[in-house]
Structures are given as C-alpha cells and as structure tokens.
C-alpha cells in the first residue's frame, strides 16, 4: 500500500500536473481515434452491402425484363426454350423475394402476374406486345428507384386484378390457356416427328456401289 500512498501524494503535487494532463489528452485521443475508426468501418460496410443489394436488384430486374421479352413471343418458342425461360424467371423471382427491401414479395407477385398475362397475349397478338414490355420494364425501374411508393401501386394493381377475375371467367381463361398450350405442344411434336422420320429414311436409304470391273470399263 505504500506505493499507492506515494502515487496519491505525487498526484497532489504541482509537478505531476503536466504528466497527468498529457495522459488524459492521450487517452481521449486514442478513444476518439478508435471511435472514428469504428464509424468509418461501419460506413464502408454499409456502402458495400448497399452496393451488393443494388447489383442484386439490377440483376433480378434485368432477368425479369428479359423474361418479359421472351414471354411476349412465348407462343413462338420451342418447348425447350420455354423450359429455359421458366427456369430463368424462377431464379429471378427468388432473388427479388430475398432482397432486403420492403415490398419485394409484392413486386415479385406483380411481375409474375404480368409475365403470365404476356404469355397469354402472345398467343393472340403475336409480336405486337412491345408497349407492354416497355411498361413492364419502366414499372420495375420505378420500383428500384422508389420502392415504397411503387409498392402501394403494385398492391392496388393486385387488388384490382383479384376483383376483376370472377370464377366462371377464370375457368374459361384456364381452359383457353390449356388449349393453347396443347396446340403449341402438338405443333412442335409434329415437327420433331417429321424430322426424325426424315433422318431415319436418310440413314436406311440404299447406297449405290460401283464395281471395280465397271470402273475399268
């Protein structure tokens, strides 16, 4: 305890004041530097996370817009191309739903409905769906810039679509969609069968052989 008493006595003298002042200044300087470093690190991490979120959102929106372009000509795609397009849409839908943005699930539901409508319209209007694809793209870009405001618009659209679709009408639409899909499948199955028959005929066709005696004559 003697050293503690000596320390207390030394702190009470005038000679210790410069040393104590320097120690206090050094302590607060180190504390301020540590807090500043933590703040800068948190800011950098937040910016990195925000950048990755923007990149993920941009990639998902680009995939959905590309899917809308293919959906506008859905009836002219082969079954294999339709499967690949559906897989791309499914991946983009999952990415959108997992985004840490309020209303991302609402945007995914809205996009799924619009893509379904584009597929249905492609059987009737063919290639005349450019304005619908442009509107689809612009709405998603607006959601990227203003997610809160666009979320309310998406909710209004989904509510309006639910009220417009009655059960008898929905059943008729489903039957029409099934008939279009069946006709599309039969058309491509017929083309594949014809191609296979032509290939088999070419493989089994007799080939003319020339005898060595005929060549000499």
PyMOL commands that place a pseudoatom at each C-alpha (Angstrom):
pseudoatom trace, name=CA, resn=UNK, resi=1, chain=A, elem=C, hetatm=0, pos=[0.000, 0.000, 0.000]
pseudoatom trace, name=CA, resn=UNK, resi=2, chain=A, elem=C, hetatm=0, pos=[2.997, 2.273, 0.296]
pseudoatom trace, name=CA, resn=UNK, resi=3, chain=A, elem=C, hetatm=0, pos=[3.291, 2.695, -3.471]
pseudoatom trace, name=CA, resn=UNK, resi=4, chain=A, elem=C, hetatm=0, pos=[-0.413, 3.643, -3.678]
pseudoatom trace, name=CA, resn=UNK, resi=5, chain=A, elem=C, hetatm=0, pos=[0.054, 6.281, -0.988]
pseudoatom trace, name=CA, resn=UNK, resi=6, chain=A, elem=C, hetatm=0, pos=[3.137, 7.584, -2.801]
pseudoatom trace, name=CA, resn=UNK, resi=7, chain=A, elem=C, hetatm=0, pos=[1.149, 7.768, -6.063]
pseudoatom trace, name=CA, resn=UNK, resi=8, chain=A, elem=C, hetatm=0, pos=[-1.678, 9.706, -4.428]
pseudoatom trace, name=CA, resn=UNK, resi=9, chain=A, elem=C, hetatm=0, pos=[0.819, 12.057, -2.859]
pseudoatom trace, name=CA, resn=UNK, resi=10, chain=A, elem=C, hetatm=0, pos=[2.593, 12.562, -6.182]
pseudoatom trace, name=CA, resn=UNK, resi=11, chain=A, elem=C, hetatm=0, pos=[-0.667, 13.320, -7.990]
pseudoatom trace, name=CA, resn=UNK, resi=12, chain=A, elem=C, hetatm=0, pos=[-1.376, 16.035, -5.463]
pseudoatom trace, name=CA, resn=UNK, resi=13, chain=A, elem=C, hetatm=0, pos=[1.858, 17.867, -6.231]
pseudoatom trace, name=CA, resn=UNK, resi=14, chain=A, elem=C, hetatm=0, pos=[2.217, 20.574, -8.879]
pseudoatom trace, name=CA, resn=UNK, resi=15, chain=A, elem=C, hetatm=0, pos=[4.974, 18.640, -10.650]
pseudoatom trace, name=CA, resn=UNK, resi=16, chain=A, elem=C, hetatm=0, pos=[2.555, 15.869, -11.684]
pseudoatom trace, name=CA, resn=UNK, resi=17, chain=A, elem=C, hetatm=0, pos=[0.074, 18.139, -13.428]
pseudoatom trace, name=CA, resn=UNK, resi=18, chain=A, elem=C, hetatm=0, pos=[1.793, 18.219, -16.869]
pseudoatom trace, name=CA, resn=UNK, resi=19, chain=A, elem=C, hetatm=0, pos=[2.151, 14.445, -16.847]
pseudoatom trace, name=CA, resn=UNK, resi=20, chain=A, elem=C, hetatm=0, pos=[-1.476, 13.903, -15.812]
pseudoatom trace, name=CA, resn=UNK, resi=21, chain=A, elem=C, hetatm=0, pos=[-2.668, 16.370, -18.438]
pseudoatom trace, name=CA, resn=UNK, resi=22, chain=A, elem=C, hetatm=0, pos=[-0.658, 14.614, -21.157]
pseudoatom trace, name=CA, resn=UNK, resi=23, chain=A, elem=C, hetatm=0, pos=[-2.011, 11.230, -20.069]
pseudoatom trace, name=CA, resn=UNK, resi=24, chain=A, elem=C, hetatm=0, pos=[-5.602, 12.482, -20.153]
pseudoatom trace, name=CA, resn=UNK, resi=25, chain=A, elem=C, hetatm=0, pos=[-5.124, 14.062, -23.583]
pseudoatom trace, name=CA, resn=UNK, resi=26, chain=A, elem=C, hetatm=0, pos=[-3.528, 10.861, -24.894]
pseudoatom trace, name=CA, resn=UNK, resi=27, chain=A, elem=C, hetatm=0, pos=[-6.379, 8.750, -23.518]
pseudoatom trace, name=CA, resn=UNK, resi=28, chain=A, elem=C, hetatm=0, pos=[-9.086, 10.860, -25.158]
pseudoatom trace, name=CA, resn=UNK, resi=29, chain=A, elem=C, hetatm=0, pos=[-7.122, 10.995, -28.407]
pseudoatom trace, name=CA, resn=UNK, resi=30, chain=A, elem=C, hetatm=0, pos=[-6.877, 7.200, -28.554]
pseudoatom trace, name=CA, resn=UNK, resi=31, chain=A, elem=C, hetatm=0, pos=[-10.575, 6.878, -27.667]
pseudoatom trace, name=CA, resn=UNK, resi=32, chain=A, elem=C, hetatm=0, pos=[-11.584, 9.361, -30.356]
pseudoatom trace, name=CA, resn=UNK, resi=33, chain=A, elem=C, hetatm=0, pos=[-9.377, 7.615, -32.921]
pseudoatom trace, name=CA, resn=UNK, resi=34, chain=A, elem=C, hetatm=0, pos=[-10.940, 4.250, -32.051]
pseudoatom trace, name=CA, resn=UNK, resi=35, chain=A, elem=C, hetatm=0, pos=[-14.474, 5.590, -32.337]
pseudoatom trace, name=CA, resn=UNK, resi=36, chain=A, elem=C, hetatm=0, pos=[-13.633, 7.251, -35.644]
pseudoatom trace, name=CA, resn=UNK, resi=37, chain=A, elem=C, hetatm=0, pos=[-12.169, 4.006, -36.991]
pseudoatom trace, name=CA, resn=UNK, resi=38, chain=A, elem=C, hetatm=0, pos=[-15.282, 2.071, -35.964]
pseudoatom trace, name=CA, resn=UNK, resi=39, chain=A, elem=C, hetatm=0, pos=[-17.539, 4.660, -37.609]
pseudoatom trace, name=CA, resn=UNK, resi=40, chain=A, elem=C, hetatm=0, pos=[-15.546, 4.584, -40.858]
pseudoatom trace, name=CA, resn=UNK, resi=41, chain=A, elem=C, hetatm=0, pos=[-15.573, 0.774, -40.882]
pseudoatom trace, name=CA, resn=UNK, resi=42, chain=A, elem=C, hetatm=0, pos=[-19.344, 0.660, -40.339]
pseudoatom trace, name=CA, resn=UNK, resi=43, chain=A, elem=C, hetatm=0, pos=[-19.885, 3.222, -43.079]
pseudoatom trace, name=CA, resn=UNK, resi=44, chain=A, elem=C, hetatm=0, pos=[-17.718, 1.243, -45.508]
pseudoatom trace, name=CA, resn=UNK, resi=45, chain=A, elem=C, hetatm=0, pos=[-19.541, -1.997, -44.694]
pseudoatom trace, name=CA, resn=UNK, resi=46, chain=A, elem=C, hetatm=0, pos=[-22.937, -0.342, -45.168]
pseudoatom trace, name=CA, resn=UNK, resi=47, chain=A, elem=C, hetatm=0, pos=[-21.867, 1.073, -48.519]
pseudoatom trace, name=CA, resn=UNK, resi=48, chain=A, elem=C, hetatm=0, pos=[-20.576, -2.330, -49.614]
pseudoatom trace, name=CA, resn=UNK, resi=49, chain=A, elem=C, hetatm=0, pos=[-23.793, -4.050, -48.565]
pseudoatom trace, name=CA, resn=UNK, resi=50, chain=A, elem=C, hetatm=0, pos=[-25.893, -1.376, -50.297]
pseudoatom trace, name=CA, resn=UNK, resi=51, chain=A, elem=C, hetatm=0, pos=[-23.843, -1.749, -53.468]
pseudoatom trace, name=CA, resn=UNK, resi=52, chain=A, elem=C, hetatm=0, pos=[-24.313, -5.515, -53.473]
pseudoatom trace, name=CA, resn=UNK, resi=53, chain=A, elem=C, hetatm=0, pos=[-28.041, -5.076, -52.892]
pseudoatom trace, name=CA, resn=UNK, resi=54, chain=A, elem=C, hetatm=0, pos=[-28.253, -2.679, -55.836]
pseudoatom trace, name=CA, resn=UNK, resi=55, chain=A, elem=C, hetatm=0, pos=[-26.343, -5.107, -58.035]
pseudoatom trace, name=CA, resn=UNK, resi=56, chain=A, elem=C, hetatm=0, pos=[-28.585, -7.995, -56.995]
pseudoatom trace, name=CA, resn=UNK, resi=57, chain=A, elem=C, hetatm=0, pos=[-31.689, -5.898, -57.603]
pseudoatom trace, name=CA, resn=UNK, resi=58, chain=A, elem=C, hetatm=0, pos=[-30.424, -4.753, -61.006]
pseudoatom trace, name=CA, resn=UNK, resi=59, chain=A, elem=C, hetatm=0, pos=[-29.611, -8.347, -61.997]
pseudoatom trace, name=CA, resn=UNK, resi=60, chain=A, elem=C, hetatm=0, pos=[-33.056, -9.554, -60.923]
pseudoatom trace, name=CA, resn=UNK, resi=61, chain=A, elem=C, hetatm=0, pos=[-34.818, -6.735, -62.780]
pseudoatom trace, name=CA, resn=UNK, resi=62, chain=A, elem=C, hetatm=0, pos=[-32.732, -7.391, -65.910]
pseudoatom trace, name=CA, resn=UNK, resi=63, chain=A, elem=C, hetatm=0, pos=[-33.667, -11.081, -65.747]
pseudoatom trace, name=CA, resn=UNK, resi=64, chain=A, elem=C, hetatm=0, pos=[-37.360, -10.240, -65.356]
pseudoatom trace, name=CA, resn=UNK, resi=65, chain=A, elem=C, hetatm=0, pos=[-37.275, -7.789, -68.264]
pseudoatom trace, name=CA, resn=UNK, resi=66, chain=A, elem=C, hetatm=0, pos=[-35.553, -10.392, -70.430]
pseudoatom trace, name=CA, resn=UNK, resi=67, chain=A, elem=C, hetatm=0, pos=[-38.200, -12.898, -69.368]
pseudoatom trace, name=CA, resn=UNK, resi=68, chain=A, elem=C, hetatm=0, pos=[-40.900, -10.403, -70.354]
pseudoatom trace, name=CA, resn=UNK, resi=69, chain=A, elem=C, hetatm=0, pos=[-39.347, -10.097, -73.810]
pseudoatom trace, name=CA, resn=UNK, resi=70, chain=A, elem=C, hetatm=0, pos=[-39.450, -13.868, -74.214]
pseudoatom trace, name=CA, resn=UNK, resi=71, chain=A, elem=C, hetatm=0, pos=[-42.960, -14.042, -72.758]
pseudoatom trace, name=CA, resn=UNK, resi=72, chain=A, elem=C, hetatm=0, pos=[-44.167, -11.590, -75.406]
pseudoatom trace, name=CA, resn=UNK, resi=73, chain=A, elem=C, hetatm=0, pos=[-43.254, -14.189, -78.076]
pseudoatom trace, name=CA, resn=UNK, resi=74, chain=A, elem=C, hetatm=0, pos=[-43.987, -17.209, -75.885]
pseudoatom trace, name=CA, resn=UNK, resi=75, chain=A, elem=C, hetatm=0, pos=[-46.128, -18.990, -78.461]
pseudoatom trace, name=CA, resn=UNK, resi=76, chain=A, elem=C, hetatm=0, pos=[-43.277, -18.957, -80.975]
pseudoatom trace, name=CA, resn=UNK, resi=77, chain=A, elem=C, hetatm=0, pos=[-40.700, -20.518, -78.637]
pseudoatom trace, name=CA, resn=UNK, resi=78, chain=A, elem=C, hetatm=0, pos=[-39.880, -24.197, -78.679]
pseudoatom trace, name=CA, resn=UNK, resi=79, chain=A, elem=C, hetatm=0, pos=[-40.758, -26.268, -75.602]
pseudoatom trace, name=CA, resn=UNK, resi=80, chain=A, elem=C, hetatm=0, pos=[-37.053, -26.437, -74.686]
pseudoatom trace, name=CA, resn=UNK, resi=81, chain=A, elem=C, hetatm=0, pos=[-36.747, -22.647, -74.900]
pseudoatom trace, name=CA, resn=UNK, resi=82, chain=A, elem=C, hetatm=0, pos=[-39.851, -22.269, -72.760]
pseudoatom trace, name=CA, resn=UNK, resi=83, chain=A, elem=C, hetatm=0, pos=[-38.361, -24.522, -70.071]
pseudoatom trace, name=CA, resn=UNK, resi=84, chain=A, elem=C, hetatm=0, pos=[-35.143, -22.466, -70.005]
pseudoatom trace, name=CA, resn=UNK, resi=85, chain=A, elem=C, hetatm=0, pos=[-37.123, -19.227, -69.852]
pseudoatom trace, name=CA, resn=UNK, resi=86, chain=A, elem=C, hetatm=0, pos=[-39.230, -20.523, -66.949]
pseudoatom trace, name=CA, resn=UNK, resi=87, chain=A, elem=C, hetatm=0, pos=[-36.088, -21.526, -65.056]
pseudoatom trace, name=CA, resn=UNK, resi=88, chain=A, elem=C, hetatm=0, pos=[-34.617, -18.039, -65.521]
pseudoatom trace, name=CA, resn=UNK, resi=89, chain=A, elem=C, hetatm=0, pos=[-37.872, -16.479, -64.321]
pseudoatom trace, name=CA, resn=UNK, resi=90, chain=A, elem=C, hetatm=0, pos=[-37.910, -18.724, -61.246]
pseudoatom trace, name=CA, resn=UNK, resi=91, chain=A, elem=C, hetatm=0, pos=[-34.376, -17.738, -60.293]
pseudoatom trace, name=CA, resn=UNK, resi=92, chain=A, elem=C, hetatm=0, pos=[-35.125, -14.032, -60.768]
pseudoatom trace, name=CA, resn=UNK, resi=93, chain=A, elem=C, hetatm=0, pos=[-38.319, -14.392, -58.711]
pseudoatom trace, name=CA, resn=UNK, resi=94, chain=A, elem=C, hetatm=0, pos=[-36.379, -15.927, -55.811]
pseudoatom trace, name=CA, resn=UNK, resi=95, chain=A, elem=C, hetatm=0, pos=[-33.727, -13.193, -55.979]
pseudoatom trace, name=CA, resn=UNK, resi=96, chain=A, elem=C, hetatm=0, pos=[-36.392, -10.468, -55.873]
pseudoatom trace, name=CA, resn=UNK, resi=97, chain=A, elem=C, hetatm=0, pos=[-38.189, -12.073, -52.909]
pseudoatom trace, name=CA, resn=UNK, resi=98, chain=A, elem=C, hetatm=0, pos=[-34.931, -12.380, -50.951]
pseudoatom trace, name=CA, resn=UNK, resi=99, chain=A, elem=C, hetatm=0, pos=[-33.920, -8.755, -51.434]
pseudoatom trace, name=CA, resn=UNK, resi=100, chain=A, elem=C, hetatm=0, pos=[-33.771, -6.815, -48.141]
pseudoatom trace, name=CA, resn=UNK, resi=101, chain=A, elem=C, hetatm=0, pos=[-36.264, -4.276, -49.458]
pseudoatom trace, name=CA, resn=UNK, resi=102, chain=A, elem=C, hetatm=0, pos=[-39.740, -3.624, -48.173]
pseudoatom trace, name=CA, resn=UNK, resi=103, chain=A, elem=C, hetatm=0, pos=[-42.327, -4.852, -50.647]
pseudoatom trace, name=CA, resn=UNK, resi=104, chain=A, elem=C, hetatm=0, pos=[-40.027, -7.166, -52.601]
pseudoatom trace, name=CA, resn=UNK, resi=105, chain=A, elem=C, hetatm=0, pos=[-42.572, -10.011, -52.340]
pseudoatom trace, name=CA, resn=UNK, resi=106, chain=A, elem=C, hetatm=0, pos=[-45.294, -7.682, -53.637]
pseudoatom trace, name=CA, resn=UNK, resi=107, chain=A, elem=C, hetatm=0, pos=[-43.107, -6.739, -56.606]
pseudoatom trace, name=CA, resn=UNK, resi=108, chain=A, elem=C, hetatm=0, pos=[-42.454, -10.427, -57.309]
pseudoatom trace, name=CA, resn=UNK, resi=109, chain=A, elem=C, hetatm=0, pos=[-46.195, -11.209, -57.257]
pseudoatom trace, name=CA, resn=UNK, resi=110, chain=A, elem=C, hetatm=0, pos=[-46.908, -8.281, -59.578]
pseudoatom trace, name=CA, resn=UNK, resi=111, chain=A, elem=C, hetatm=0, pos=[-44.171, -9.355, -62.005]
pseudoatom trace, name=CA, resn=UNK, resi=112, chain=A, elem=C, hetatm=0, pos=[-45.413, -12.976, -62.005]
pseudoatom trace, name=CA, resn=UNK, resi=113, chain=A, elem=C, hetatm=0, pos=[-48.926, -11.823, -62.905]
pseudoatom trace, name=CA, resn=UNK, resi=114, chain=A, elem=C, hetatm=0, pos=[-47.677, -9.584, -65.695]
pseudoatom trace, name=CA, resn=UNK, resi=115, chain=A, elem=C, hetatm=0, pos=[-45.476, -12.317, -67.159]
pseudoatom trace, name=CA, resn=UNK, resi=116, chain=A, elem=C, hetatm=0, pos=[-48.447, -14.687, -67.169]
pseudoatom trace, name=CA, resn=UNK, resi=117, chain=A, elem=C, hetatm=0, pos=[-50.555, -12.110, -68.994]
pseudoatom trace, name=CA, resn=UNK, resi=118, chain=A, elem=C, hetatm=0, pos=[-47.796, -11.566, -71.573]
pseudoatom trace, name=CA, resn=UNK, resi=119, chain=A, elem=C, hetatm=0, pos=[-47.655, -15.308, -72.226]
pseudoatom trace, name=CA, resn=UNK, resi=120, chain=A, elem=C, hetatm=0, pos=[-51.413, -15.444, -72.725]
pseudoatom trace, name=CA, resn=UNK, resi=121, chain=A, elem=C, hetatm=0, pos=[-51.417, -12.405, -75.009]
pseudoatom trace, name=CA, resn=UNK, resi=122, chain=A, elem=C, hetatm=0, pos=[-48.599, -13.816, -77.165]
pseudoatom trace, name=CA, resn=UNK, resi=123, chain=A, elem=C, hetatm=0, pos=[-50.988, -16.470, -78.498]
pseudoatom trace, name=CA, resn=UNK, resi=124, chain=A, elem=C, hetatm=0, pos=[-53.385, -13.759, -79.724]
pseudoatom trace, name=CA, resn=UNK, resi=125, chain=A, elem=C, hetatm=0, pos=[-51.324, -10.693, -80.608]
pseudoatom trace, name=CA, resn=UNK, resi=126, chain=A, elem=C, hetatm=0, pos=[-48.075, -12.307, -81.677]
pseudoatom trace, name=CA, resn=UNK, resi=127, chain=A, elem=C, hetatm=0, pos=[-45.266, -9.778, -81.872]
pseudoatom trace, name=CA, resn=UNK, resi=128, chain=A, elem=C, hetatm=0, pos=[-47.382, -6.684, -81.132]
pseudoatom trace, name=CA, resn=UNK, resi=129, chain=A, elem=C, hetatm=0, pos=[-46.515, -6.581, -77.411]
pseudoatom trace, name=CA, resn=UNK, resi=130, chain=A, elem=C, hetatm=0, pos=[-43.644, -4.084, -77.373]
pseudoatom trace, name=CA, resn=UNK, resi=131, chain=A, elem=C, hetatm=0, pos=[-45.586, -1.394, -75.428]
pseudoatom trace, name=CA, resn=UNK, resi=132, chain=A, elem=C, hetatm=0, pos=[-46.497, -3.934, -72.735]
pseudoatom trace, name=CA, resn=UNK, resi=133, chain=A, elem=C, hetatm=0, pos=[-42.860, -4.993, -72.347]
pseudoatom trace, name=CA, resn=UNK, resi=134, chain=A, elem=C, hetatm=0, pos=[-41.746, -1.351, -72.151]
pseudoatom trace, name=CA, resn=UNK, resi=135, chain=A, elem=C, hetatm=0, pos=[-44.348, -0.607, -69.480]
pseudoatom trace, name=CA, resn=UNK, resi=136, chain=A, elem=C, hetatm=0, pos=[-43.260, -3.693, -67.537]
pseudoatom trace, name=CA, resn=UNK, resi=137, chain=A, elem=C, hetatm=0, pos=[-39.632, -2.514, -67.653]
pseudoatom trace, name=CA, resn=UNK, resi=138, chain=A, elem=C, hetatm=0, pos=[-40.476, 1.056, -66.639]
pseudoatom trace, name=CA, resn=UNK, resi=139, chain=A, elem=C, hetatm=0, pos=[-42.564, -0.077, -63.659]
pseudoatom trace, name=CA, resn=UNK, resi=140, chain=A, elem=C, hetatm=0, pos=[-39.749, -2.270, -62.343]
pseudoatom trace, name=CA, resn=UNK, resi=141, chain=A, elem=C, hetatm=0, pos=[-37.209, 0.518, -62.773]
pseudoatom trace, name=CA, resn=UNK, resi=142, chain=A, elem=C, hetatm=0, pos=[-39.552, 2.840, -60.906]
pseudoatom trace, name=CA, resn=UNK, resi=143, chain=A, elem=C, hetatm=0, pos=[-39.747, 0.258, -58.113]
pseudoatom trace, name=CA, resn=UNK, resi=144, chain=A, elem=C, hetatm=0, pos=[-35.949, 0.214, -57.955]
pseudoatom trace, name=CA, resn=UNK, resi=145, chain=A, elem=C, hetatm=0, pos=[-35.824, 3.989, -57.501]
pseudoatom trace, name=CA, resn=UNK, resi=146, chain=A, elem=C, hetatm=0, pos=[-38.885, 4.416, -55.252]
pseudoatom trace, name=CA, resn=UNK, resi=147, chain=A, elem=C, hetatm=0, pos=[-39.731, 1.066, -53.620]
pseudoatom trace, name=CA, resn=UNK, resi=148, chain=A, elem=C, hetatm=0, pos=[-42.173, 2.489, -51.067]
pseudoatom trace, name=CA, resn=UNK, resi=149, chain=A, elem=C, hetatm=0, pos=[-44.359, 4.416, -53.484]
pseudoatom trace, name=CA, resn=UNK, resi=150, chain=A, elem=C, hetatm=0, pos=[-44.296, 1.706, -56.162]
pseudoatom trace, name=CA, resn=UNK, resi=151, chain=A, elem=C, hetatm=0, pos=[-45.225, -0.929, -53.586]
pseudoatom trace, name=CA, resn=UNK, resi=152, chain=A, elem=C, hetatm=0, pos=[-48.552, 0.810, -52.992]
pseudoatom trace, name=CA, resn=UNK, resi=153, chain=A, elem=C, hetatm=0, pos=[-49.177, 0.913, -56.743]
pseudoatom trace, name=CA, resn=UNK, resi=154, chain=A, elem=C, hetatm=0, pos=[-48.408, -2.799, -57.049]
pseudoatom trace, name=CA, resn=UNK, resi=155, chain=A, elem=C, hetatm=0, pos=[-50.807, -3.576, -54.203]
pseudoatom trace, name=CA, resn=UNK, resi=156, chain=A, elem=C, hetatm=0, pos=[-53.534, -1.560, -55.923]
pseudoatom trace, name=CA, resn=UNK, resi=157, chain=A, elem=C, hetatm=0, pos=[-52.962, -3.424, -59.192]
pseudoatom trace, name=CA, resn=UNK, resi=158, chain=A, elem=C, hetatm=0, pos=[-53.078, -6.828, -57.480]
pseudoatom trace, name=CA, resn=UNK, resi=159, chain=A, elem=C, hetatm=0, pos=[-56.281, -5.911, -55.638]
pseudoatom trace, name=CA, resn=UNK, resi=160, chain=A, elem=C, hetatm=0, pos=[-57.896, -4.687, -58.873]
pseudoatom trace, name=CA, resn=UNK, resi=161, chain=A, elem=C, hetatm=0, pos=[-56.958, -7.860, -60.728]
pseudoatom trace, name=CA, resn=UNK, resi=162, chain=A, elem=C, hetatm=0, pos=[-58.439, -10.016, -57.984]
pseudoatom trace, name=CA, resn=UNK, resi=163, chain=A, elem=C, hetatm=0, pos=[-61.750, -8.180, -58.158]
pseudoatom trace, name=CA, resn=UNK, resi=164, chain=A, elem=C, hetatm=0, pos=[-61.858, -8.268, -61.966]
pseudoatom trace, name=CA, resn=UNK, resi=165, chain=A, elem=C, hetatm=0, pos=[-61.381, -12.026, -62.181]
pseudoatom trace, name=CA, resn=UNK, resi=166, chain=A, elem=C, hetatm=0, pos=[-64.574, -13.942, -61.421]
pseudoatom trace, name=CA, resn=UNK, resi=167, chain=A, elem=C, hetatm=0, pos=[-64.645, -17.700, -61.010]
pseudoatom trace, name=CA, resn=UNK, resi=168, chain=A, elem=C, hetatm=0, pos=[-66.532, -18.587, -64.267]
pseudoatom trace, name=CA, resn=UNK, resi=169, chain=A, elem=C, hetatm=0, pos=[-64.287, -16.248, -66.255]
pseudoatom trace, name=CA, resn=UNK, resi=170, chain=A, elem=C, hetatm=0, pos=[-61.180, -17.686, -64.621]
pseudoatom trace, name=CA, resn=UNK, resi=171, chain=A, elem=C, hetatm=0, pos=[-62.261, -21.211, -65.527]
pseudoatom trace, name=CA, resn=UNK, resi=172, chain=A, elem=C, hetatm=0, pos=[-62.781, -20.182, -69.162]
pseudoatom trace, name=CA, resn=UNK, resi=173, chain=A, elem=C, hetatm=0, pos=[-59.369, -18.482, -69.235]
pseudoatom trace, name=CA, resn=UNK, resi=174, chain=A, elem=C, hetatm=0, pos=[-57.708, -21.573, -67.784]
pseudoatom trace, name=CA, resn=UNK, resi=175, chain=A, elem=C, hetatm=0, pos=[-59.358, -23.768, -70.414]
pseudoatom trace, name=CA, resn=UNK, resi=176, chain=A, elem=C, hetatm=0, pos=[-58.195, -21.430, -73.162]
pseudoatom trace, name=CA, resn=UNK, resi=177, chain=A, elem=C, hetatm=0, pos=[-54.640, -21.430, -71.807]
pseudoatom trace, name=CA, resn=UNK, resi=178, chain=A, elem=C, hetatm=0, pos=[-54.634, -25.226, -71.638]
pseudoatom trace, name=CA, resn=UNK, resi=179, chain=A, elem=C, hetatm=0, pos=[-55.900, -25.455, -75.238]
pseudoatom trace, name=CA, resn=UNK, resi=180, chain=A, elem=C, hetatm=0, pos=[-53.214, -23.044, -76.483]
pseudoatom trace, name=CA, resn=UNK, resi=181, chain=A, elem=C, hetatm=0, pos=[-50.501, -24.975, -74.657]
pseudoatom trace, name=CA, resn=UNK, resi=182, chain=A, elem=C, hetatm=0, pos=[-51.778, -28.252, -76.114]
pseudoatom trace, name=CA, resn=UNK, resi=183, chain=A, elem=C, hetatm=0, pos=[-51.821, -26.866, -79.656]
pseudoatom trace, name=CA, resn=UNK, resi=184, chain=A, elem=C, hetatm=0, pos=[-48.311, -25.497, -79.184]
pseudoatom trace, name=CA, resn=UNK, resi=185, chain=A, elem=C, hetatm=0, pos=[-47.058, -28.844, -77.912]
pseudoatom trace, name=CA, resn=UNK, resi=186, chain=A, elem=C, hetatm=0, pos=[-48.669, -30.767, -80.762]
pseudoatom trace, name=CA, resn=UNK, resi=187, chain=A, elem=C, hetatm=0, pos=[-47.200, -28.417, -83.344]
pseudoatom trace, name=CA, resn=UNK, resi=188, chain=A, elem=C, hetatm=0, pos=[-43.650, -28.914, -82.127]
pseudoatom trace, name=CA, resn=UNK, resi=189, chain=A, elem=C, hetatm=0, pos=[-44.139, -32.630, -81.570]
pseudoatom trace, name=CA, resn=UNK, resi=190, chain=A, elem=C, hetatm=0, pos=[-45.289, -32.927, -85.163]
pseudoatom trace, name=CA, resn=UNK, resi=191, chain=A, elem=C, hetatm=0, pos=[-42.242, -31.078, -86.447]
pseudoatom trace, name=CA, resn=UNK, resi=192, chain=A, elem=C, hetatm=0, pos=[-39.933, -33.243, -84.355]
pseudoatom trace, name=CA, resn=UNK, resi=193, chain=A, elem=C, hetatm=0, pos=[-41.621, -36.443, -85.636]
pseudoatom trace, name=CA, resn=UNK, resi=194, chain=A, elem=C, hetatm=0, pos=[-41.247, -35.343, -89.252]
pseudoatom trace, name=CA, resn=UNK, resi=195, chain=A, elem=C, hetatm=0, pos=[-37.591, -34.520, -88.684]
pseudoatom trace, name=CA, resn=UNK, resi=196, chain=A, elem=C, hetatm=0, pos=[-36.952, -37.916, -87.059]
pseudoatom trace, name=CA, resn=UNK, resi=197, chain=A, elem=C, hetatm=0, pos=[-38.684, -39.744, -89.925]
pseudoatom trace, name=CA, resn=UNK, resi=198, chain=A, elem=C, hetatm=0, pos=[-36.594, -37.877, -92.476]
pseudoatom trace, name=CA, resn=UNK, resi=199, chain=A, elem=C, hetatm=0, pos=[-33.410, -38.720, -90.611]
pseudoatom trace, name=CA, resn=UNK, resi=200, chain=A, elem=C, hetatm=0, pos=[-34.356, -42.410, -90.378]
pseudoatom trace, name=CA, resn=UNK, resi=201, chain=A, elem=C, hetatm=0, pos=[-35.187, -42.521, -94.104]
pseudoatom trace, name=CA, resn=UNK, resi=202, chain=A, elem=C, hetatm=0, pos=[-31.847, -40.968, -94.962]
pseudoatom trace, name=CA, resn=UNK, resi=203, chain=A, elem=C, hetatm=0, pos=[-29.989, -43.459, -92.783]
pseudoatom trace, name=CA, resn=UNK, resi=204, chain=A, elem=C, hetatm=0, pos=[-31.796, -46.519, -94.213]
pseudoatom trace, name=CA, resn=UNK, resi=205, chain=A, elem=C, hetatm=0, pos=[-31.714, -45.462, -97.889]
pseudoatom trace, name=CA, resn=UNK, resi=206, chain=A, elem=C, hetatm=0, pos=[-29.683, -47.884, -100.120]
pseudoatom trace, name=CA, resn=UNK, resi=207, chain=A, elem=C, hetatm=0, pos=[-26.381, -46.570, -101.409]
pseudoatom trace, name=CA, resn=UNK, resi=208, chain=A, elem=C, hetatm=0, pos=[-25.172, -47.234, -104.943]
pseudoatom trace, name=CA, resn=UNK, resi=209, chain=A, elem=C, hetatm=0, pos=[-21.939, -49.252, -105.195]
pseudoatom trace, name=CA, resn=UNK, resi=210, chain=A, elem=C, hetatm=0, pos=[-19.629, -49.263, -108.192]
pseudoatom trace, name=CA, resn=UNK, resi=211, chain=A, elem=C, hetatm=0, pos=[-17.784, -52.468, -109.023]
pseudoatom trace, name=CA, resn=UNK, resi=212, chain=A, elem=C, hetatm=0, pos=[-14.152, -52.392, -109.792]
pseudoatom trace, name=CA, resn=UNK, resi=213, chain=A, elem=C, hetatm=0, pos=[-14.815, -54.033, -113.160]
pseudoatom trace, name=CA, resn=UNK, resi=214, chain=A, elem=C, hetatm=0, pos=[-17.208, -51.277, -114.170]
pseudoatom trace, name=CA, resn=UNK, resi=215, chain=A, elem=C, hetatm=0, pos=[-14.598, -48.697, -113.278]
pseudoatom trace, name=CA, resn=UNK, resi=216, chain=A, elem=C, hetatm=0, pos=[-12.029, -50.385, -115.579]
pseudoatom trace, name=CA, resn=UNK, resi=217, chain=A, elem=C, hetatm=0, pos=[-14.509, -50.467, -118.464]
for i in range(1, 217): cmd.bond("trace and resi %d" % i, "trace and resi %d" % (i + 1))
show_as sticks, trace
zoom trace
